[in-house]
Amino acid sequence: MKSIFEEMGGTYTLGADGMYYPNLVLPEEEPRYGKYGRMRLRHLKEHRKVLYNTLLLDGDLIKHLNEVDDTANQRMDLLTLQMKKQQGVNEALKARDQMTWVGAMNNIRNAVEEIVLSELIYC
């Protein structure tokens, strides 16, 4: 009778101690994710355990986290530029009133991050 692992194409190797060990391979993609990938990983582990286990066992977890991180960073950049333009936050304001510019940029960054977190990380 075959095990589920063998039915899915898995194989075993006989070890020196007489025990059979599964031949497991790590995913080929290297982890390169940053802040948003780590946040997504934590969310998956705590709130989406089935999805986390599925991605992990299929070998797609690292790829998923890299994609989420890349997408989140691109979305942050795009939305920040759009909101800066919409609110008139530019280099002229920075030269004229630096504290106002810093406050506006902090508000924009925080608003954009809330959007990215709700759309990509905590979904």
N, C-alpha and C positions, 0 to 999 in steps of 0.2 A: 504494500500500500504506500503510495507516494504522499509526502507531506504537501501542504499548501505551497510552501516555498519551492518545492520541486515541480509542482503543477504550473507554477508561474515562470518556470524556466531556470530556477536557481539550481546550483550545484554545490556539492560538498567535497572537501578534501580530507583525507585521512591523516590525522596528525601523528606525531611520534609517540604520543601517549595512548594511541588506540582510539581516540575520540574523533568523530567527524565534525569538521568546522565548516560553516557556510562560506562560500566564496563571495565576499561582498566587495564592491568597488565604490569609491567615493565619486561624487559628481565631478565632471571635468572642469566645470566653470569655477573660477576662483572668486571667493567673496571679496567684493570691493565696495560694498554698500557703506553708507555713512549714517548720519543721524536719523534720517527718515526710514532707512532700512532696518535699523535697530529698533526704532519705535514700532514699526510694522511687525517685526519678529516678536516683540514683547506682547503686542496686542493679540497676535495669533496664538501664542502660548497660553495667554490668560483667558481669552474670550472666544476664540475660534479653534478649539482643540482638534476638531475633526479635520478642518481644512489644513491646519498645521501638520497633523500626522500624515495626511494624504500627500501634501507637498514634500514632506520629509522622506516618506517611503518611496515615492516616485522619483526621488532625486531632483526635484524641481524647486526645492526651497531656496537655494542660493540664487538661482536664476530669477525667481520671483522677487526676492528681496533686492537684487541688483536693479531689476526693472522698476520696482516701486521707488527706489531711491533716485534713480535717474529721472523718472517722470516727475517726482515731487520737486526736485531741484529745478528742472526746466519750467515747471508750472510756477514755482516761486519767482523765478526771474521774469517770466512773461507777465504775470499779474502785477508784480512790483513796478515794472516799466509802465504798464497801462494805468495803474493807480497814480503813479507820480505824474504822468501826463495829464490825467483827468483832474487832479487836484492842484496842478500848477507848481509842483515841487521840482525846482530845477536848480542849475548852478547859479543863476542870478539871485535866487532866494538864499542860497547858501552863502554867497558873497555878502549879501545885504544884511541878513539876520541869521547867523549860524545856529543859535539856540532854537529858533522857530523851525529851521530846516531839520535839525536833529529830532525834535519832537514829532514833526510830521513824518519823517522817515521811520521812526519807531512805531508810530501808529499804523502806517502802511504795512510795515513788516509783520506786525502782530495780526492785523486783519487778514493779510494774505496767508500767513501760516495757519490761522484758524480755518480758512477755506481749504487749504491743502490737506490739513489733518482730517477734516470731515469727509473730503472727497476721496482721498487715497489711502490714508493710514487706518482710520477707524471704521472702515466699511465692511 
